[in-house]
């Protein structure tokens, strides 16, 4: 996994596995198996120090892009959890 900081410095491709870090706190975005408190149809997402639930695969929102192609700035993407089944952001 490549570290990209300050919003520049690397090319991101569909299919890449990433972690999203909240810079002020240093915590990572994590998906949960439990339902969200306000909307029971969605999964809970939180900031944690790190766990296996912090890994997401970048997938295209629409079929005009495919795995391995470059992610462009205005592309619509989904973040698919690696460890929580059927969970996308």
C-alpha positions, 0 to 999 in steps of 0.5 A, spaced: 500 500 500 502 506 497 502 512 502 499 519 498 499 525 503 497 532 502 493 530 496 498 529 491 504 525 489 501 518 486 496 515 481 491 511 484 487 506 480 481 502 481 482 496 485 487 499 489 486 497 497 487 504 501 486 506 508 483 513 509 486 517 515 483 523 519 489 527 519 487 532 525 486 525 529 490 520 526 485 515 526 482 511 520 475 510 517 473 503 519 466 499 517 462 496 522 458 489 522 453 493 526 447 498 523 448 505 523 444 508 529 440 513 525 439 509 519 438 501 520 439 500 513 446 502 513 452 500 516 456 504 522 462 507 520 467 510 525 474 513 526 478 508 530 486 507 531 486 501 526 483 494 525 482 490 519 476 493 518 480 500 515 481 497 508 477 499 502 478 497 495 476 503 490 471 501 485 468 505 480 461 507 481 459 507 473 461 502 468 465 507 464 471 505 468 474 498 470 479 495 475 486 497 473 484 504 470 486 511 473 481 514 478 480 521 476 479 527 480 471 528 479 470 520 478 464 517 482 467 512 486 465 507 491 469 504 497 468 497 498 470 494 505 475 488 504 473 485 511 465 487 512 461 483 506 457 487 502 459 494 505 460 500 500 461 507 502 
